[in-house]
């Protein structure tokens, strides 16, 4: 999910007497003079959807990024990064920071023509926070154990009430509508189970209802997505000259692995492509120089606002040996010391990345300490730690064993088709084997991988999973989704309760950080979170990559280069 986190700023915006569209500023688009409506764009994605249901998904997905997460109540001005109304006409925060009042913009419609009203936001909130629905997005609506309350104050108005002053309040307020007249009817008639079963990938996707700029009209699992322009979107989204948006009539996504995406792009069959490493950048540059494609390519534009990492599973109830070992922070620190981040940066990314040691990467300049606490590659320290845990001998094959003959053997899984991640797990496994830790590797289809990662209980069926997490949030250290023991992305422990005192401390620090409006105090708390989380090592971070980008010169919609950033990205599909 794209989340935007903001400071507690009292903003009062006046409500117009008449419904007004949202106006995209010319300054947000690189070339407005030559922009014209029509045409299509061909793009690629690594995997197909697991569901079309916004209540049962927790990961980023082409469907939701294109058609659902594109209608937030508020958003950020890409020039100033200040909060501005979007689907909202206005918003006002109380002086004590405990409430935010919203007036919804008139004229927004679902793709079937039904009006979007406060009921659509209230339905989304009600269903997401229903324990029987069990949505992975539920923790977005909690501060610690306390619920953030949304209520209707009119047909086109809402109030958000927070249990404490919250510097990330607007991250909650920017929430999205769900079609109350369609999915809401299912929820009221069939309950939570009916809602959870709705809009699976077996449904004719052209019968689903969306409010975003493009609506999905065709889907073939693991093959393609087709989106067509939503004509209702242009009734409330226009350019400064009054042109209805989006410009494009159609988006065509092909599902393809990274190598296949590169081949399609240099053959001119894709319009937009993100090279996954510097080797791919070189191939694209050569295709441009030879005249095969008329395009531009950008190398290492900025550090991406995300990291790659692997999660060691604390919930191995059916395997007492692994359960005890994986829960031991010393073991996880040893594994971090055996993770060859610099080799991964060189061999997988060709230098187009940096070693990562914490959930806050260098793109978050305000929150990133000069000297973050880290457990860098140091096999000698790792072996000393493992010896303190009883692994002092090696068997005939050179593998470390304890006094009972137990091997340190575990499987590192990642999503198949992502060559970068497959390369990372292989380098990690090869290196660890050199020092007596037997790591097996397993590429797995992305949907199955996510199912394992987000499974719950004290006995989950994986050892460790390497995956990535992106964020578009300036207040990144205070994301309860990862740090709260019940958070939707608290991937290492999914029992619903804290297991380690340090785990509980981190969750409390996050709540304290959210509660302060003093930036320096918040930064100090953010550093404490990172230090404690680093010591706990529940997630072992590997790399933070730089963004490479390329697109054909026939494609518009990119931002001016001075607005390229980890938080804005490089383009907006609406323009």
C-alpha positions as a Python dict, from the first residue, in 0.01 Angstrom:
ca = {
    (1, 'X'): (0, 0, 0),
    (2, 'X'): (124, 356, -71),
    (3, 'X'): (122, 545, 252),
    (4, 'X'): (215, 909, 302),
    (5, 'X'): (311, 1017, 650),
    (6, 'X'): (305, 1382, 752),
    (7, 'X'): (375, 1610, 1045),
    (8, 'X'): (98, 1742, 1266),
    (9, 'X'): (20, 2064, 1090),
    (10, 'X'): (-303, 2253, 1153),
    (11, 'X'): (-439, 2313, 805),
    (12, 'X'): (-768, 2487, 738),
    (13, 'X'): (-888, 2495, 382),
    (14, 'X'): (-1205, 2672, 280),
    (15, 'X'): (-1488, 2486, 115),
    (16, 'X'): (-1606, 2617, -218),
    (17, 'X'): (-1972, 2684, -271),
    (18, 'X'): (-1964, 2483, -594),
    (19, 'X'): (-1803, 2150, -670),
    (20, 'X'): (-1461, 2210, -819),
    (21, 'X'): (-1235, 1954, -992),
    (22, 'X'): (-886, 1875, -873),
    (23, 'X'): (-642, 2063, -1099),
    (24, 'X'): (-309, 1906, -1192),
    (25, 'X'): (-56, 2186, -1211),
    (26, 'X'): (150, 2238, -1527),
    (27, 'X'): (461, 2250, -1305),
    (28, 'X'): (406, 1883, -1216),
    (29, 'X'): (445, 1762, -1575),
    (30, 'X'): (764, 1779, -1780),
    (31, 'X'): (604, 1866, -2114),
    (32, 'X'): (250, 1998, -2112),
    (33, 'X'): (278, 2176, -2449),
    (34, 'X'): (285, 1856, -2653),
    (35, 'X'): (45, 1657, -2434),
    (36, 'X'): (-261, 1519, -2608),
    (37, 'X'): (-533, 1273, -2520),
    (38, 'X'): (-547, 921, -2660),
    (39, 'X'): (-312, 632, -2717),
    (40, 'X'): (-195, 352, -2491),
    (41, 'X'): (111, 250, -2294),
    (42, 'X'): (269, -95, -2264),
    (43, 'X'): (430, -185, -1931),
    (44, 'X'): (538, -494, -1742),
    (45, 'X'): (504, -640, -1395),
    (46, 'X'): (667, -938, -1229),
    (47, 'X'): (360, -1126, -1111),
    (48, 'X'): (-14, -1151, -1143),
    (49, 'X'): (-277, -1070, -886),
    (50, 'X'): (-377, -1297, -600),
    (51, 'X'): (-711, -1119, -559),
    (52, 'X'): (-907, -813, -670),
    (53, 'X'): (-1048, -771, -320),
    (54, 'X'): (-907, -464, -137),
    (55, 'X'): (-989, -611, 206),
    (56, 'X'): (-781, -928, 189),
    (57, 'X'): (-460, -803, 32),
    (58, 'X'): (-155, -652, 200),
    (59, 'X'): (96, -625, -81),
    (60, 'X'): (147, -386, -371),
    (61, 'X'): (-27, -495, -687),
    (62, 'X'): (-86, -347, -1031),
    (63, 'X'): (-465, -358, -988),
    (64, 'X'): (-466, -166, -662),
    (65, 'X'): (-186, 75, -751),
    (66, 'X'): (-372, 170, -1071),
    (67, 'X'): (-738, 161, -975),
    (68, 'X'): (-779, 170, -595),
    (69, 'X'): (-495, 353, -420),
    (70, 'X'): (-529, 638, -670),
    (71, 'X'): (-826, 806, -495),
    (72, 'X'): (-697, 914, -152),
    (73, 'X'): (-878, 1183, 44),
    (74, 'X'): (-558, 1388, 67),
    (75, 'X'): (-221, 1370, -103),
    (76, 'X'): (114, 1549, -120),
    (77, 'X'): (198, 1841, -343),
    (78, 'X'): (500, 1703, -536),
    (79, 'X'): (676, 2041, -528),
    (80, 'X'): (635, 2125, -159),
    (81, 'X'): (549, 1782, -13),
    (82, 'X'): (276, 1955, 186),
    (83, 'X'): (-60, 1788, 231),
    (84, 'X'): (-335, 1906, -3),
    (85, 'X'): (-695, 1792, -54),
    (86, 'X'): (-759, 1547, -335),
    (87, 'X'): (-1080, 1342, -314),
    (88, 'X'): (-1146, 1573, -23),
    (89, 'X'): (-1256, 1926, -100),
    (90, 'X'): (-1114, 2048, 230),
    (91, 'X'): (-976, 1923, 560),
    (92, 'X'): (-922, 2075, 901),
    (93, 'X'): (-727, 1947, 1200),
    (94, 'X'): (-821, 2049, 1553),
    (95, 'X'): (-578, 2252, 1764),
    (96, 'X'): (-519, 1955, 1998),
    (97, 'X'): (-441, 1726, 1705),
    (98, 'X'): (-705, 1471, 1804),
    (99, 'X'): (-954, 1519, 1521),
    (100, 'X'): (-946, 1579, 1148),
    (101, 'X'): (-1264, 1685, 969),
    (102, 'X'): (-1305, 1614, 598),
    (103, 'X'): (-1543, 1750, 337),
    (104, 'X'): (-1554, 1517, 37),
    (105, 'X'): (-1537, 1661, -314),
    (106, 'X'): (-1866, 1648, -505),
    (107, 'X'): (-1876, 1483, -845),
    (108, 'X'): (-1660, 1176, -785),
    (109, 'X'): (-1816, 864, -937),
    (110, 'X'): (-1752, 493, -947),
    (111, 'X'): (-1685, 345, -1289),
    (112, 'X'): (-2049, 231, -1307),
    (113, 'X'): (-2167, 591, -1255),
    (114, 'X'): (-2272, 561, -889),
    (115, 'X'): (-2166, 861, -677),
    (116, 'X'): (-1879, 825, -431),
    (117, 'X'): (-1994, 941, -87),
    (118, 'X'): (-1891, 926, 276),
    (119, 'X'): (-2057, 584, 296),
    (120, 'X'): (-1784, 440, 72),
    (121, 'X'): (-1507, 549, 307),
    (122, 'X'): (-1702, 443, 614),
    (123, 'X'): (-1767, 100, 463),
    (124, 'X'): (-1397, 53, 391),
    (125, 'X'): (-1311, 149, 750),
    (126, 'X'): (-1583, -70, 903),
    (127, 'X'): (-1485, -380, 708),
    (128, 'X'): (-1109, -335, 744),
    (129, 'X'): (-1137, -304, 1123),
    (130, 'X'): (-1378, -599, 1153),
    (131, 'X'): (-1183, -879, 1326),
    (132, 'X'): (-1388, -1140, 1141),
    (133, 'X'): (-1274, -998, 808),
    (134, 'X'): (-915, -1021, 933),
    (135, 'X'): (-781, -764, 688),
    (136, 'X'): (-402, -724, 678),
    (137, 'X'): (-472, -350, 663),
    (138, 'X'): (-642, -345, 1005),
    (139, 'X'): (-334, -225, 1194),
    (140, 'X'): (-337, 97, 989),
    (141, 'X'): (-626, 199, 1213),
    (142, 'X'): (-463, 147, 1549),
    (143, 'X'): (-220, 340, 1764),
    (144, 'X'): (-86, 62, 1981),
    (145, 'X'): (-400, -115, 2103),
    (146, 'X'): (-622, 192, 2061),
    (147, 'X'): (-854, 229, 1763),
    (148, 'X'): (-861, 538, 1544),
    (149, 'X'): (-1229, 620, 1490),
    (150, 'X'): (-1390, 728, 1163),
    (151, 'X'): (-1749, 852, 1160),
    (152, 'X'): (-1982, 1020, 916),
    (153, 'X'): (-2076, 1377, 993),
    (154, 'X'): (-2286, 1414, 679),
    (155, 'X'): (-2349, 1252, 341),
    (156, 'X'): (-2023, 1405, 214),
    (157, 'X'): (-1823, 1458, 532),
    (158, 'X'): (-1618, 1252, 778),
    (159, 'X'): (-1443, 1294, 1110),
    (160, 'X'): (-1131, 1105, 1218),
    (161, 'X'): (-1069, 1089, 1595),
    (162, 'X'): (-729, 980, 1725),
    (163, 'X'): (-656, 833, 2070),
    (164, 'X'): (-353, 1063, 2106),
    (165, 'X'): (-193, 1347, 1911),
    (166, 'X'): (-40, 1173, 1610),
    (167, 'X'): (232, 1311, 1384),
    (168, 'X'): (132, 1046, 1127),
    (169, 'X'): (-238, 1139, 1139),
    (170, 'X'): (-259, 1241, 776),
    (171, 'X'): (-129, 898, 672),
    (172, 'X'): (-458, 766, 806),
    (173, 'X'): (-669, 1048, 664),
    (174, 'X'): (-543, 984, 311),
    (175, 'X'): (-741, 659, 306),
    (176, 'X'): (-945, 527, 13),
    (177, 'X'): (-1310, 446, -67),
    (178, 'X'): (-1451, 101, -140),
    (179, 'X'): (-1779, 57, -332),
    (180, 'X'): (-2045, 43, -63),
    (181, 'X'): (-2317, -18, -322),
    (182, 'X'): (-2142, -336, -444),
    (183, 'X'): (-1903, -487, -189),
    (184, 'X'): (-2095, -324, 95),
    (185, 'X'): (-2410, -507, -10),
    (186, 'X'): (-2219, -836, -2),
    (187, 'X'): (-2087, -753, 345),
    (188, 'X'): (-2431, -666, 482),
    (189, 'X'): (-2601, -969, 327),
    (190, 'X'): (-2332, -1236, 361),
    (191, 'X'): (-2115, -1108, 644),
    (192, 'X'): (-1739, -1119, 675),
    (193, 'X'): (-1704, -1456, 503),
    (194, 'X'): (-1899, -1335, 203),
    (195, 'X'): (-1688, -1023, 177),
    (196, 'X'): (-1362, -1218, 200),
    (197, 'X'): (-1477, -1449, -79),
    (198, 'X'): (-1577, -1163, -311),
    (199, 'X'): (-1377, -1046, -611),
    (200, 'X'): (-1136, -1335, -636),
    (201, 'X'): (-939, -1372, -957),
    (202, 'X'): (-1200, -1610, -1097),
    (203, 'X'): (-1447, -1321, -1138),
    (204, 'X'): (-1495, -1146, -1471),
    (205, 'X'): (-1284, -842, -1386),
    (206, 'X'): (-1483, -619, -1620),
    (207, 'X'): (-1774, -649, -1372),
    (208, 'X'): (-1575, -497, -1085),
    (209, 'X'): (-1616, -131, -988),
    (210, 'X'): (-1338, 125, -934),
    (211, 'X'): (-1292, 500, -894),
    (212, 'X'): (-936, 544, -1023),
    (213, 'X'): (-815, 687, -1355),
    (214, 'X'): (-805, 344, -1523),
    (215, 'X'): (-1035, 49, -1470),
    (216, 'X'): (-932, -313, -1531),
    (217, 'X'): (-1124, -468, -1820),
    (218, 'X'): (-929, -786, -1890),
    (219, 'X'): (-702, -1010, -1688),
    (220, 'X'): (-528, -1337, -1769),
    (221, 'X'): (-350, -1490, -1472),
    (222, 'X'): (28, -1465, -1501),
    (223, 'X'): (-6, -1325, -1853),
    (224, 'X'): (-153, -978, -1881),
    (225, 'X'): (-369, -697, -1746),
    (226, 'X'): (-567, -452, -1959),
    (227, 'X'): (-688, -120, -1817),
    (228, 'X'): (-909, 131, -1995),
    (229, 'X'): (-964, 498, -1922),
    (230, 'X'): (-1233, 568, -1662),
    (231, 'X'): (-1438, 850, -1823),
    (232, 'X'): (-1584, 946, -1485),
    (233, 'X'): (-1238, 1026, -1349),
    (234, 'X'): (-1197, 1322, -1584),
    (235, 'X'): (-1508, 1485, -1443),
    (236, 'X'): (-1314, 1572, -1129),
    (237, 'X'): (-949, 1563, -1249),
    (238, 'X'): (-836, 1819, -1506),
    (239, 'X'): (-527, 2004, -1623),
    (240, 'X'): (-482, 2380, -1578),
    (241, 'X'): (-624, 2426, -1928),
    (242, 'X'): (-929, 2217, -1839),
    (243, 'X'): (-841, 1894, -2023),
    (244, 'X'): (-1003, 1590, -1864),
    (245, 'X'): (-758, 1332, -1730),
    (246, 'X'): (-609, 1081, -1779),
    (247, 'X'): (-462, 1146, -2121),
    (248, 'X'): (-411, 780, -2210),
    (249, 'X'): (-699, 560, -2321),
    (250, 'X'): (-543, 229, -2223),
    (251, 'X'): (-270, 57, -2024),
    (252, 'X'): (-142, -289, -2121),
    (253, 'X'): (63, -479, -1864),
    (254, 'X'): (243, -799, -1948),
    (255, 'X'): (349, -1034, -1667),
    (256, 'X'): (715, -1116, -1726),
    (257, 'X'): (1036, -1195, -1541),
    (258, 'X'): (1311, -935, -1527),
    (259, 'X'): (1518, -1075, -1815),
    (260, 'X'): (1209, -1100, -2035),
    (261, 'X'): (1113, -740, -1953),
    (262, 'X'): (1452, -618, -2073),
    (263, 'X'): (1421, -813, -2399),
    (264, 'X'): (1071, -677, -2460),
    (265, 'X'): (1184, -321, -2398),
    (266, 'X'): (1483, -318, -2631),
    (267, 'X'): (1258, -479, -2893),
    (268, 'X'): (1026, -179, -2861),
    (269, 'X'): (739, -381, -2715),
    (270, 'X'): (731, -191, -2385),
    (271, 'X'): (704, 186, -2345),
    (272, 'X'): (832, 216, -1988),
    (273, 'X'): (1090, 1, -1812),
    (274, 'X'): (1293, 8, -1490),
    (275, 'X'): (1633, -161, -1545),
    (276, 'X'): (1696, -387, -1247),
    (277, 'X'): (2075, -336, -1242),
    (278, 'X'): (2354, -152, -1421),
    (279, 'X'): (2404, -434, -1671),
    (280, 'X'): (2045, -381, -1786),
    (281, 'X'): (2108, -4, -1800),
    (282, 'X'): (2401, -75, -2031),
    (283, 'X'): (2190, -293, -2261),
    (284, 'X'): (1927, -18, -2286),
    (285, 'X'): (2191, 250, -2351),
    (286, 'X'): (2338, 36, -2630),
    (287, 'X'): (1993, -9, -2787),
    (288, 'X'): (1945, 369, -2778),
    (289, 'X'): (2289, 437, -2928),
    (290, 'X'): (2232, 186, -3207),
    (291, 'X'): (1896, 338, -3294),
    (292, 'X'): (1693, 30, -3200),
    (293, 'X'): (1474, 237, -2968),
    (294, 'X'): (1414, 612, -2935),
    (295, 'X'): (1431, 645, -2559),
    (296, 'X'): (1607, 795, -2263),
    (297, 'X'): (1762, 608, -1974),
    (298, 'X'): (1852, 728, -1625),
    (299, 'X'): (2110, 556, -1408),
    (300, 'X'): (2088, 557, -1029),
    (301, 'X'): (1854, 856, -1004),
    (302, 'X'): (1820, 830, -626),
    (303, 'X'): (1823, 569, -347),
    (304, 'X'): (1485, 402, -350),
    (305, 'X'): (1263, 442, -45),
    (306, 'X'): (1276, 76, 39),
    (307, 'X'): (1504, -212, 120),
    (308, 'X'): (1556, -579, 50),
    (309, 'X'): (1575, -803, 356),
    (310, 'X'): (1515, -1152, 485),
    (311, 'X'): (1286, -1245, 770),
    (312, 'X'): (1371, -1532, 1003),
    (313, 'X'): (1054, -1703, 1123),
    (314, 'X'): (1007, -1703, 1502),
    (315, 'X'): (707, -1935, 1481),
    (316, 'X'): (840, -2288, 1424),
    (317, 'X'): (635, -2476, 1683),
    (318, 'X'): (662, -2816, 1514),
    (319, 'X'): (1044, -2796, 1510),
    (320, 'X'): (1159, -2720, 1868),
    (321, 'X'): (1526, -2696, 1769),
    (322, 'X'): (1467, -2432, 1502),
    (323, 'X'): (1202, -2260, 1712),
    (324, 'X'): (1446, -2199, 1995),
    (325, 'X'): (1735, -2113, 1763),
    (326, 'X'): (1542, -1870, 1544),
    (327, 'X'): (1402, -1686, 1849),
    (328, 'X'): (1752, -1624, 1983),
    (329, 'X'): (1876, -1272, 1887),
    (330, 'X'): (2237, -1392, 1909),
    (331, 'X'): (2170, -1642, 1633),
    (332, 'X'): (2014, -1371, 1416),
    (333, 'X'): (2308, -1138, 1483),
    (334, 'X'): (2543, -1416, 1373),
    (335, 'X'): (2346, -1462, 1051),
    (336, 'X'): (2368, -1087, 989),
    (337, 'X'): (2747, -1105, 1033),
    (338, 'X'): (2751, -1383, 772),
    (339, 'X'): (2545, -1186, 518),
    (340, 'X'): (2786, -1054, 249),
    (341, 'X'): (2612, -728, 163),
    (342, 'X'): (2906, -575, -23),
    (343, 'X'): (2937, -885, -243),
    (344, 'X'): (2565, -868, -319),
    (345, 'X'): (2597, -500, -414),
    (346, 'X'): (2883, -580, -653),
    (347, 'X'): (2771, -912, -800),
    (348, 'X'): (2395, -864, -823),
    (349, 'X'): (2359, -490, -874),
    (350, 'X'): (2696, -398, -1025),
    (351, 'X'): (2738, -126, -764),
    (352, 'X'): (2390, 19, -817),
    (353, 'X'): (2297, -34, -450),
    (354, 'X'): (2432, 11, -101),
    (355, 'X'): (2446, -225, 198),
    (356, 'X'): (2138, -193, 420),
    (357, 'X'): (2130, -246, 795),
    (358, 'X'): (1803, -89, 906),
    (359, 'X'): (1443, -31, 796),
    (360, 'X'): (1528, 334, 739),
    (361, 'X'): (1740, 379, 429),
    (362, 'X'): (1955, 672, 311),
    (363, 'X'): (1667, 822, 110),
    (364, 'X'): (1509, 922, 443),
    (365, 'X'): (1770, 1185, 507),
    (366, 'X'): (1604, 1336, 813),
    (367, 'X'): (1566, 1002, 989),
    (368, 'X'): (1888, 832, 883),
    (369, 'X'): (2168, 848, 1147),
    (370, 'X'): (2526, 916, 1047),
    (371, 'X'): (2644, 592, 1204),
    (372, 'X'): (2356, 342, 1224),
    (373, 'X'): (2398, 40, 1451),
    (374, 'X'): (2492, -251, 1229),
    (375, 'X'): (2612, -610, 1216),
    (376, 'X'): (2825, -602, 899),
    (377, 'X'): (2992, -898, 733),
    (378, 'X'): (3236, -1041, 987),
    (379, 'X'): (3266, -1423, 979),
    (380, 'X'): (3498, -1429, 1281),
    (381, 'X'): (3242, -1254, 1500),
    (382, 'X'): (2968, -1476, 1361),
    (383, 'X'): (3158, -1793, 1446),
    (384, 'X'): (3233, -1665, 1797),
    (385, 'X'): (2863, -1601, 1853),
    (386, 'X'): (2769, -1944, 1720),
    (387, 'X'): (3031, -2102, 1945),
    (388, 'X'): (2869, -1930, 2244),
    (389, 'X'): (2546, -2105, 2138),
    (390, 'X'): (2720, -2443, 2143),
    (391, 'X'): (2822, -2480, 1780),
    (392, 'X'): (3191, -2548, 1832),
    (393, 'X'): (3250, -2852, 1609),
    (394, 'X'): (3212, -2945, 1245),
    (395, 'X'): (3093, -3269, 1093),
    (396, 'X'): (3271, -3459, 816),
    (397, 'X'): (3117, -3227, 556),
    (398, 'X'): (3240, -2913, 730),
    (399, 'X'): (2903, -2813, 874),
    (400, 'X'): (2876, -2668, 1224),
    (401, 'X'): (2710, -2894, 1481),
    (402, 'X'): (2633, -2871, 1852),
    (403, 'X'): (2702, -3136, 2118),
    (404, 'X'): (2386, -3323, 2017),
    (405, 'X'): (2486, -3329, 1651),
    (406, 'X'): (2232, -3068, 1542),
    (407, 'X'): (2319, -2889, 1219),
    (408, 'X'): (2245, -2523, 1153),
    (409, 'X'): (2041, -2585, 840),
    (410, 'X'): (1766, -2362, 709),
    (411, 'X'): (1600, -2267, 381),
    (412, 'X'): (1602, -1915, 236),
    (413, 'X'): (1309, -1853, -1),
    (414, 'X'): (1233, -1567, -239),
    (415, 'X'): (994, -1496, -524),
    (416, 'X'): (1076, -1674, -847),
    (417, 'X'): (1136, -1462, -1155),
    (418, 'X'): (1301, -1180, -964),
    (419, 'X'): (1660, -1231, -1073),
    (420, 'X'): (1798, -979, -824),
    (421, 'X'): (1646, -1158, -528),
    (422, 'X'): (1733, -1501, -663),
    (423, 'X'): (2090, -1377, -696),
    (424, 'X'): (2089, -1243, -339),
    (425, 'X'): (1975, -1569, -178),
    (426, 'X'): (2229, -1769, -377),
    (427, 'X'): (2519, -1547, -268),
    (428, 'X'): (2401, -1559, 94),
    (429, 'X'): (2370, -1938, 84),
    (430, 'X'): (2708, -1991, -86),
    (431, 'X'): (2883, -1765, 164),
    (432, 'X'): (2726, -1917, 472),
    (433, 'X'): (2813, -2269, 358),
    (434, 'X'): (3178, -2164, 350),
    (435, 'X'): (3157, -2109, 726),
    (436, 'X'): (2962, -2420, 818),
    (437, 'X'): (2603, -2290, 805),
    (438, 'X'): (2403, -2498, 561),
    (439, 'X'): (2153, -2276, 378),
    (440, 'X'): (1928, -2414, 106),
    (441, 'X'): (1762, -2184, -148),
    (442, 'X'): (1408, -2201, -282),
    (443, 'X'): (1248, -1969, -540),
    (444, 'X'): (871, -1970, -495),
    (445, 'X'): (576, -1820, -683),
    (446, 'X'): (502, -1477, -537),
    (447, 'X'): (148, -1549, -420),
    (448, 'X'): (256, -1860, -232),
    (449, 'X'): (547, -1667, -84),
    (450, 'X'): (318, -1393, 50),
    (451, 'X'): (77, -1654, 186),
    (452, 'X'): (361, -1807, 386),
    (453, 'X'): (494, -1473, 502),
    (454, 'X'): (157, -1344, 625),
    (455, 'X'): (38, -1674, 772),
    (456, 'X'): (-38, -1663, 1144),
    (457, 'X'): (10, -1882, 1450),
    (458, 'X'): (294, -2046, 1637),
    (459, 'X'): (387, -2288, 1358),
    (460, 'X'): (440, -2128, 1017),
    (461, 'X'): (573, -2326, 725),
    (462, 'X'): (895, -2147, 627),
    (463, 'X'): (1240, -2080, 771),
    (464, 'X'): (1334, -1745, 615),
    (465, 'X'): (1201, -1534, 329),
    (466, 'X'): (1387, -1267, 134),
    (467, 'X'): (1160, -995, 0),
    (468, 'X'): (1149, -618, -43),
    (469, 'X'): (945, -339, 108),
    (470, 'X'): (889, 1, -44),
    (471, 'X'): (759, 312, 130),
    (472, 'X'): (658, 664, 36),
    (473, 'X'): (651, 809, 380),
    (474, 'X'): (854, 1089, 524),
    (475, 'X'): (782, 977, 882),
    (476, 'X'): (893, 623, 808),
    (477, 'X'): (1027, 512, 1151),
    (478, 'X'): (678, 531, 1301),
    (479, 'X'): (510, 266, 1089),
    (480, 'X'): (319, 35, 1323),
    (481, 'X'): (260, -212, 1042),
    (482, 'X'): (612, -346, 1092),
    (483, 'X'): (689, -255, 1451),
    (484, 'X'): (364, -332, 1634),
    (485, 'X'): (336, -694, 1750),
    (486, 'X'): (-2, -713, 1574),
    (487, 'X'): (104, -513, 1265),
    (488, 'X'): (20, -644, 920),
    (489, 'X'): (389, -652, 827),
    (490, 'X'): (524, -779, 1160),
    (491, 'X'): (648, -1068, 954),
    (492, 'X'): (885, -1242, 1194),
    (493, 'X'): (630, -1308, 1470),
    (494, 'X'): (269, -1364, 1369),
    (495, 'X'): (128, -1501, 1694),
    (496, 'X'): (-42, -1170, 1773),
    (497, 'X'): (160, -1118, 2091),
    (498, 'X'): (508, -989, 2164),
    (499, 'X'): (756, -1268, 2238),
    (500, 'X'): (1072, -1071, 2316),
    (501, 'X'): (1089, -777, 2563),
    (502, 'X'): (1289, -583, 2304),
    (503, 'X'): (1010, -640, 2053),
    (504, 'X'): (766, -485, 2302),
    (505, 'X'): (1002, -193, 2366),
    (506, 'X'): (1025, -112, 1995),
    (507, 'X'): (645, -107, 1969),
    (508, 'X'): (625, 132, 2265),
    (509, 'X'): (891, 360, 2116),
    (510, 'X'): (691, 381, 1794),
    (511, 'X'): (385, 492, 1987),
    (512, 'X'): (588, 755, 2173),
    (513, 'X'): (738, 879, 1848),
    (514, 'X'): (397, 918, 1690),
    (515, 'X'): (273, 1116, 1990),
    (516, 'X'): (531, 1395, 1980),
    (517, 'X'): (505, 1696, 1752),
    (518, 'X'): (863, 1798, 1834),
    (519, 'X'): (1071, 1700, 1532),
    (520, 'X'): (1400, 1666, 1718),
    (521, 'X'): (1239, 1457, 1992),
    (522, 'X'): (1083, 1239, 1721),
    (523, 'X'): (1418, 1196, 1548),
    (524, 'X'): (1583, 1093, 1876),
    (525, 'X'): (1311, 834, 1929),
    (526, 'X'): (1351, 721, 1568),
    (527, 'X'): (1721, 657, 1629),
    (528, 'X'): (1632, 455, 1940),
    (529, 'X'): (1389, 245, 1737),
    (530, 'X'): (1659, 170, 1482),
    (531, 'X'): (1918, 83, 1748),
    (532, 'X'): (1686, -150, 1933),
    (533, 'X'): (1551, -306, 1616),
    (534, 'X'): (1908, -359, 1494),
    (535, 'X'): (2001, -537, 1816),
    (536, 'X'): (1694, -756, 1788),
    (537, 'X'): (1775, -837, 1419),
    (538, 'X'): (1433, -989, 1349),
    (539, 'X'): (1469, -869, 992),
    (540, 'X'): (1814, -885, 834),
    (541, 'X'): (1845, -605, 581),
    (542, 'X'): (2067, -663, 280),
    (543, 'X'): (2052, -385, 22),
    (544, 'X'): (1904, -47, -66),
    (545, 'X'): (1905, -6, -441),
    (546, 'X'): (1928, 298, -661),
    (547, 'X'): (1648, 364, -908),
    (548, 'X'): (1716, 320, -1278),
    (549, 'X'): (1447, 435, -1519),
    (550, 'X'): (1384, 440, -1891),
    (551, 'X'): (1099, 524, -2125),
    (552, 'X'): (1042, 578, -2494),
    (553, 'X'): (1041, 941, -2602),
    (554, 'X'): (691, 894, -2740),
    (555, 'X'): (561, 854, -2382),
    (556, 'X'): (475, 1155, -2166),
    (557, 'X'): (361, 1189, -1809),
    (558, 'X'): (700, 1212, -1644),
    (559, 'X'): (767, 1472, -1378),
    (560, 'X'): (1023, 1748, -1437),
    (561, 'X'): (1363, 1608, -1342),
    (562, 'X'): (1393, 1840, -1044),
    (563, 'X'): (1090, 1667, -892),
    (564, 'X'): (1223, 1313, -933),
    (565, 'X'): (1251, 1170, -582),
    (566, 'X'): (1193, 854, -376),
    (567, 'X'): (860, 999, -266),
    (568, 'X'): (733, 1144, -596),
    (569, 'X'): (877, 880, -824),
    (570, 'X'): (945, 981, -1183),
    (571, 'X'): (598, 997, -1340),
    (572, 'X'): (224, 998, -1287),
    (573, 'X'): (8, 766, -1494),
    (574, 'X'): (-276, 1018, -1476),
    (575, 'X'): (-83, 1270, -1685),
}
